[in-house]
Amino acid sequence: MTRYLLRITSIAAALGLWQVLTEYDVDVWLRFSQFPTVTDVARAFAGRLAGPDYWTDLTDSLTRIVLGFLLAAVLGVAAGVLVARSRLAEDLLGPVLEVIRPIPAIALVPVAILLFPSNEQGIVFITCTAAFFPVLVSTRHAVRALVPVWEEAVRTMGGGRWRVLGSVVLPGALPGIFGGLSVGIGVSWICVISAEMISGQYGVGYRTWQDYTVVDYPGVFVGMVTIGVLGWVTSTAVELLGRRLTRWLPRTSYVPAARTPRVPRASRVPHAARATRAARTRAADGSAADSAAGPAADSAADSAAGHAPKQPTTEEAVPHDQLI
C-alpha cells in the first residue's frame, strides 16, 4: 500500500509542478510560458473523450500495435532460436540481419510506401520491424546461454529435437525472450506514432500532428498523455504475461536489512587493541606449554603403547661381523 501511495504522490507532485510553472509563466532558459496548463489539458481531454474521433484514433493505433507486435514476436522468436541453434542459419541469415538491424525503423517509411499498396499495411510493417530486432537479439542470447546439461539429459532419456525445443530451449529462454518483448513494445509505440505522423490518416500520432499544425497545444498534450498511458498499459500487460509464464522462476523483493548500532570510534579502537593483545598472549602461552610438555608427552605415549624406551646404538651393541 505504501508503494502505491508513493507512486500516486510522485505523479501528483509532477502535475503540481507543471501547473505552477505554466500558471506563472516561468521563463528561466526553458520557456514554460508557451506550455498549456494542466487545467487546459484536462478540459481538452474531457472534450476529446466526448467525441467519436478520439476513440477511432485509439482503436486504429491499438490495432496497428497489436498486429505488428504479434508478428514481430512470432518472427523474432523463431529467427532467434534458428540462428542460435543452427550454424547454417547463422551463416545465411546472420549477415543480412546484422546489416539491416542498425537501420532505424522509421527510415523504412519510403520503403513501406513503395512495397505495400496501402498506408495501413506499411505502418504495420514498420511497427513489426521496430519490435522484431529486440526480440531477435534477446532470444538469440538467451538460447545460447542455456546450460548444455539440460539438453543432454533430455536426449539421454530418448528425447528428440522437437522434445528438446519444447522442454528445454523455449522454457529456458523465456526470461530473455520476455526481456526483448518488453523492449520491443516500447520501440513499437515510438515507431507507430512516427509513422502515423508521416503517412497515416487516422491514429493517435496523426491526430497529435494535426493539432500541432493548427497550433492546438492542449490537443498536442492530450495526444502525448494518451500515448504514454497506452504504452504503459501494453508494457505492463507484457510484463504480467511474462511473470505468469515464468512463475517457476524465484522472485526477489527488496527488503531493507536491519541496521546494527554503530559503535563510537573512541571505544572501538581500544577494544580492538585489547582483543589483539589477548590473542597474542594466548598464542604465546600455548606455544610455551607445547614446548615444555613435548618430551614428557612423547615418553608417556610410548610407555602407554608398550614400547621400550629407545637406547642409543653403539659399536659394542652391534655384532662384529656387521661393523663396516
QUICOR-V924048 format. One line per field, one symbol per residue. ss: DSSP state (H for helix, E for strand, - for the rest). psi: psi as a letter, one per 30 degrees, with the letter a starting at -180 (. if undefined). burial: # if it has 24 or more other C-alpha atoms within 12 Angstrom, else .. A space follows every 10 residues. Layout:
ss=???
psi=???
burial=???
This chain:
ss=-HHHHHHHHH HHHHHHHHHH HHH---E--- EHHH---HHH HHHHHHHHHH -HHHHHHHHH HHHHHHHHHH HHHHHHHHHH HHHHH-HHHH HHHHHHHHHH H---HHHHHH HHHHH---HH HHHHHHHHHH HHHHHHHHHH HHHH---HHH HHHHHH---- HHHHHHHHHH HHHHHHHHHH HHHHHHHHHH HHHHHHHHH- ---HHHHHHH HHH---HHHH HHHHHHHHHH HHHHHHHHHH HHHHH----- ---------- ----HHHHHH HHHHHHHHHH HHHHHHHHHH HHHHHHHHHH HHHH------ ---------H HH--
psi=eeeeeeeeee eeeeeeeeee eeeghkiiek ifffklleee eeeeeeeeff lfeeeeeeee eeeeeeeeee eeeeeeeeee eeeffkeeee eefeeeefef efkkeffgee eeeeekflee eeeeeeeeee feeeeeeeee eeefgkkfee eeeeeeggka eeeeeffeee effeeeefee eeeeeeeeee eeeeeeeegl flleeeeeee eefghieeee feeeeeeeee eeeeeeeeee eeeefhffkk kkkjjklkkk kkkkeefeee eeeeeeeeee eeeeeeeeee eefeeeeeee eeeefgkkkk kkklfffkkf fgk.
burial=.......... .......##. .#........ ....####.. #..##..#.. ...#..##.# ########## ###.###### #####..... ...#..#... ....##.##. .##.....## ########## ########## ####.#.... #......... ...##..### ########## ########## ########## #########. ......#### ####.##..# #..##..##. .#........ .......... .......... .......... .......... .......... .......... .......... ....
